[in-house]
Amino acid sequence: MWYAIISEDVSDSLAKRKGARPDHLARLNRLKDEGRLLVAGPHPAIDSEDPGEAGFTGSLVVAEFDSLDDARAWADADPYVTAGVYANVIVKPFKAVLP
């Protein structure tokens, strides 16, 4: 089943994001290579593709896991969690309808 992992950053998270980004992306690429990643990306803090120093306010990952518990465990092990980037992470089932 698909699960949405919706994360909210702490204030001024950009430096922490930059430090943990390679490990964060490696995990996402593993999901992609396994055919389990629908979409992933950050929420820019301003209305811009490249927010620069404004940074980001959080992230969204929609990926396939065997269970909600597995999705939560994966989210809890994210390098952004251990680096203190995220203040809050919500994991919930997601039903892809369109396209």
Helices and strands as residue ranges (DSSP letters): E 2-9, H 14-33, E 37-44, G 52-54, E 56-64, H 68-76, H 79-82, E 86-94
